[in-house]
Amino acid sequence: MEGVHCLMMKFSQNSMIEVSVVIINYNTGKLLQECVDTVIKTTKNLCFPKTEILIVDNNSTDGSANFKGNFTLIKNQDNPGFSKANNQAINKARGEYILLLNPDTKVLGLVIEQLVEFAKTHPDAGVVAPRLLNSDGSVQDSVMPFPTIRRAIQEYWFGNKIYSKYVLNVDKPTEIEAAVMAGFLITPKAKEKVGLLNEKYFMYFEDLGYCRKICDAGLKTYYLPQAQVIHYHGVSGKSRINQEYQWKRLISSSKLYHGSFRYYLITLIIKVGQQFFRK
């Protein structure tokens, strides 16, 4: 592929891979290496699952993807966006299952095994998402309802929180509508019926779009609370310039997801609610 340089590192072509862990990096510093280290640490002594790691670097300038290790590295000469970078790795992945993992995460315990085992025993699973934790151990809001005009009115005008991301306080696996992609296991059935991420989303809303397709395909998205991942949310966008850039991307992706008319209507509903009903 033009603009891409791929380095294959230390994997036997004959090894049997069950899970491909895909990590997209953009200037995440040492957190990327720490993330990879936790994946290796939590899988190296297990006969199951056989795991490979694929890192796609979207033209980072901080040297974060220069460390050496037991992974496949795809180095882009520009930043093609989150969805396209994930698809680059998925197309090269040899695993039956695909685990999309943010570089600012740390997997805890037997997360990968737990996610895969659950998927194997639930043939209707298209996506299985772990519980995301903040750095202090509190539960992060990572479950999402499908956003609609009606739900926006109910939340921002009447105070019923059914539009925004939320914390799901459960202790057993639960069917949900959508989950953020910081930890996101894609099953073989999802690969077959839904396929790749929608590349019209540079970043943001790709998770909602994918989970919507999972639902449309007759599959389910599950939340697995016993599988836990620490997520240092938003590391790539801490600078003011990056925050402004990401805000523009968020607006652009929201328009793509909703359509322009619905986007502006929902935006109006939220602004009216914030001004008159949430004082």
C-alpha positions in Angstrom: 0.0 0.0 0.0 1.4 3.4 -1.0 2.5 5.5 1.9 2.9 2.5 4.2 6.0 0.8 5.4 5.4 -2.6 7.2 7.9 -4.3 9.5 7.3 -7.9 10.5 8.8 -8.8 13.9 9.5 -12.2 15.4 6.4 -14.1 14.5 6.5 -17.5 13.0 4.3 -17.7 9.9 3.2 -21.2 11.0 2.1 -20.2 14.5 -1.6 -20.5 15.2 -3.0 -17.1 16.1 -6.4 -16.9 17.8 -6.5 -13.2 18.7 -5.0 -10.2 16.9 -4.6 -7.2 19.2 -4.8 -4.0 17.1 -3.4 -0.8 18.6 -3.5 2.6 16.7 -0.8 5.0 17.9 -0.6 8.8 17.5 1.9 10.5 19.8 1.0 8.6 23.0 4.5 8.5 24.4 5.5 5.7 26.8 1.9 4.6 27.3 2.1 2.7 24.0 5.0 0.5 25.2 3.3 0.1 28.6 0.1 -1.1 26.8 2.0 -3.6 24.7 3.9 -4.8 27.8 0.6 -5.5 29.6 -0.7 -7.5 26.6 2.4 -9.6 26.5 2.6 -10.1 30.2 -1.0 -11.3 30.5 -0.7 -13.7 27.6 2.8 -15.0 27.5 2.3 -17.9 29.9 -1.0 -19.1 28.5 -1.6 -21.8 26.1 -4.7 -19.9 25.2 -5.2 -17.6 23.5 -2.4 -17.4 21.0 -2.0 -13.7 20.5 -0.4 -11.4 18.0 0.0 -7.6 18.3 -0.3 -5.2 15.4 0.6 -1.5 15.9 -0.3 1.1 13.3 1.5 4.3 13.8 -0.2 7.3 12.2 2.9 9.4 11.6 3.8 10.1 15.2 6.4 12.8 15.9 7.3 11.8 19.5 9.2 8.6 18.7 6.5 6.6 20.6 6.5 3.8 18.1 10.3 3.3 17.9 10.6 0.7 20.7 11.4 -2.9 19.7 9.2 -5.9 20.6 7.3 -8.9 19.5 4.8 -7.2 17.3 3.9 -6.2 13.7 4.5 -2.5 13.1 2.7 -0.6 10.3 4.2 2.9 9.9 2.1 5.4 8.0 3.7 8.4 6.4 0.7 10.5 7.1 -2.3 10.2 9.4 -5.1 8.4 7.5 -7.4 8.4 10.6 -8.5 5.9 13.2 -10.9 3.8 11.2 -8.6 3.4 8.2 -5.6 2.6 10.4 -7.6 -0.1 12.2 -8.6 -1.5 8.8 -5.0 -1.7 7.7 -4.2 -3.9 10.7 -7.4 -6.0 10.4 -6.5 -6.8 6.8 -3.1 -8.1 7.9 -4.3 -9.8 11.1 -4.1 -13.6 11.3 -6.3 -14.0 14.3 -9.8 -15.4 14.4 -10.8 -12.7 16.8 -9.8 -9.0 16.6 -9.3 -7.0 19.8 -9.1 -3.2 19.1 -7.2 -1.6 22.0 -6.3 2.0 22.6 -2.6 2.7 23.2 -3.5 4.5 26.5 -4.8 1.3 28.1 -3.5 -1.4 30.3 -5.2 -4.8 30.3 -5.7 -6.5 33.7 -5.5 -10.1 34.4 -7.0 -12.5 31.9 -9.0 -9.9 30.0 -8.2 -11.3 26.5 -9.0 -14.8 27.5 -12.2 -13.7 29.3 -13.4 -11.8 26.2 -12.8 -14.6 23.8 -14.2 -17.3 26.0 -17.4 -15.3 26.4 -17.6 -14.8 22.7 -17.2 -18.5 22.1 -20.1 -19.4 24.4 -22.4 -16.7 23.0 -22.8 -17.3 19.2 -25.0 -14.2 18.9 -22.0 -12.0 20.0 -20.7 -9.5 17.4 -18.8 -7.3 19.8 -17.7 -7.9 23.4 -16.5 -4.9 25.4 -14.6 -5.0 28.7 -15.2 -2.7 31.7 -13.0 0.4 31.4 -11.5 1.9 34.5 -10.0 5.3 35.2 -6.5 5.5 36.6 -7.9 5.7 40.2 -9.9 2.5 39.7 -13.3 4.1 39.3 -15.5 2.8 36.5 -15.4 4.9 33.3 -18.4 5.8 31.3 -18.0 3.6 28.2 -21.4 2.3 27.4 -23.5 4.2 24.8 -27.1 4.2 23.7 -27.8 4.9 20.0 -28.3 8.7 19.9 -31.6 9.8 18.6 -33.6 13.1 18.6 -36.1 11.7 21.1 -33.4 10.6 23.5 -31.7 14.0 23.2 -35.0 15.7 24.2 -35.5 13.2 27.1 -32.0 13.8 28.5 -31.4 17.5 27.9 -35.0 18.7 28.5 -36.3 16.2 31.1 -33.2 14.9 32.8 -33.5 11.3 31.8 -29.9 10.2 31.0 -30.5 8.0 28.0 -28.5 9.9 25.3 -24.9 10.3 26.5 -22.2 7.7 27.5 -22.8 6.2 30.9 -21.4 3.9 33.6 -23.1 0.5 33.6 -23.2 -0.8 37.2 -23.7 -4.5 36.7 -21.8 -7.5 37.8 -22.7 -9.9 35.0 -22.5 -9.8 31.2 -25.1 -7.5 29.8 -26.4 -6.8 26.3 -25.9 -3.1 25.4 -26.4 -1.0 22.3 -22.9 0.3 21.8 -19.5 0.6 23.5 -16.5 2.8 23.0 -13.6 1.3 21.0 -10.9 1.7 23.6 -11.4 -2.0 24.2 -13.5 -3.8 21.6 -13.5 -7.5 20.7 -14.8 -8.2 17.2 -15.9 -11.8 16.7 -15.6 -13.9 13.6 -19.3 -13.5 12.9 -19.0 -9.8 13.0 -16.1 -9.9 10.6 -18.2 -12.0 8.3 -21.5 -10.0 8.5 -20.2 -6.5 9.2 -16.6 -6.5 8.0 -14.3 -3.5 8.4 -14.8 -0.1 10.1 -16.4 2.6 8.1 -13.6 4.8 6.8 -15.8 7.8 6.3 -15.2 8.4 10.0 -11.7 9.9 10.5 -12.2 9.6 14.2 -15.2 9.5 16.5 -18.6 7.8 15.9 -16.9 4.8 14.3 -17.8 2.8 17.4 -21.5 3.8 17.2 -21.6 3.2 13.5 -20.1 -0.3 13.9 -22.4 -1.3 16.8 -25.3 -0.1 14.7 -24.3 -2.4 11.9 -23.9 -5.2 14.5 -27.5 -4.7 15.5 -28.7 -4.5 11.9 -26.9 -7.8 11.2 -28.8 -9.6 13.9 -25.9 -9.8 16.3 -25.4 -8.3 19.8 -22.9 -6.1 21.6 -22.1 -7.3 25.1 -20.5 -5.6 28.1 -18.4 -8.0 30.2 -17.7 -6.3 33.6 -15.4 -8.9 34.9 -12.9 -8.2 32.1 -11.3 -4.9 33.1 -9.0 -2.5 31.3 -7.5 0.7 32.6 -8.0 3.6 30.2 -6.1 6.8 30.4 -8.7 8.7 28.4 -7.7 11.3 25.8 -3.9 11.2 26.0 -3.5 12.0 22.3 -5.4 15.3 22.5 -4.1 17.0 25.6 -2.7 20.1 23.9 -5.0 23.1 23.0 -4.3 22.7 19.3 -5.1 19.0 19.4 -8.3 19.6 21.4 -9.5 22.2 18.8 -8.6 19.8 16.0 -10.4 16.9 17.7 -13.5 19.1 18.3 -13.7 19.8 14.6 -13.4 16.1 13.9 -16.1 15.3 16.4 -18.5 17.8 14.7 -17.6 16.4 11.2 -18.2 12.8 12.3 -21.5 13.7 14.1 -22.8 15.2 10.8 -21.8 12.0 9.0 -23.5 9.8 11.5 -26.7 11.8 11.9 -26.9 13.6 8.6 -26.7 17.4 8.6 -30.4 18.1 9.4 -30.5 15.8 12.3 -27.1 17.0 13.6 -28.3 20.6 13.7 -31.6 19.7 15.2 -29.9 17.6 18.0 -27.4 20.4 18.6 -30.3 22.9 19.0 -32.1 20.6 21.4 -28.9 20.2 23.5 -28.2 24.0 23.6 -31.8 24.8 24.5 -31.8 22.2 27.2 -28.5 23.5 28.6 -29.7 27.1 28.6 -33.2 26.7 29.9 -33.5 23.3 31.7 -30.1 22.6 33.2 -29.4 25.7 35.3 
